[in-house]
């Protein structure tokens, strides 16, 4: 059996009426000719959608097969969700507004929760996102406005700029605004209830399906602003920086920047996923080389051969992990915060193994 090693996945493209072509121009992906692609599913293991390794000795292997083969050597301390890989990662290209929608509220039934985080890669001037309700909006207000433009007036509109990051807990009403390109990290669910779709029609003049009763039943009215925009934490060295963007019980997201031409040991003890936003490089280990470039998504098993990462040019990627004690490292959970490390302190490209942790 092939020992755990880093792998890159083939994207799964999803045509959408609101989609565009920026995965090609911004992320270097080869899209089907003439299609409006709204979503690029980068890492997924759901019924009917299964990511597969792009190349190397494991080419064509599914995520589910990797979980079965490697078990805890892949997952480390992370647990499966309903027997499947615990995250779903994708890119969204909103050439038009997405529907006003909500995901099942925790404890309310109707399907698995879907917590998600949006990192804004690109945004046209004036682009925005809609997340949460205006102060004072009541269930009665929302019911009266359902399936009409009045819903938009009840939402909190936020400017979207490259580098912004927003956390959307399940149950918060939201819509991604036109002109935005985002990376989305979420729990493994595809349950969505649409409350309004901007009066959009398909080629046959038919509206998209709405789920008004479910959307009203699952919308939260108690989402605090501090949940949506997390206070950032930075750790920096001469050649790299790591910035914590989002932390919740299901995932944590950091943005890593590395200066081109540098090479560093990958201090690694937890499963990690890299969504490469810019640049190119290579991971080198006894298992071989794993090159990466803009638009790639890498899965790094928790237990793999010692490796070095070499940045061929300036790189940026999102480093996504499951929150376990070791992965929190210098950036603890908000409920257990300690002061951040001083600027100038060395920062490894992944958190070091805590004393006593298994190799």
Secondary structure, 3 states (H helix, E strand, C coil): CCCCCCEEECCEEEEEEEEECHHHHHHCCCCCCCCCEEEEEEECEECCEECEECCCCCCCCEHHHHHHHHCHHHHCCCCCECCECCCEEEEEEECCCCCEEECCCCCCCCCCCCCEEEEEEEECCCCEEEEEECCCCCHHHHHHHCCCCHHHHHEEEEECCCCCEEEECCCCCEEECCCEEEEEEECCCCCCEEEECCCCECCCCCECCCCHHHHHHHCCCCCCHHHHCCCCEEEECCCEEEEEEEECCCCEEEEEEECCCCEEEECCCCCEEEEEEECEEEEEECCEEEEEECCCEEEECCCCCCEEEEECCCEEEEEEECCCHHHHCCCCCHHHCCCCCCCCCCCCCCCCCCCCCCC
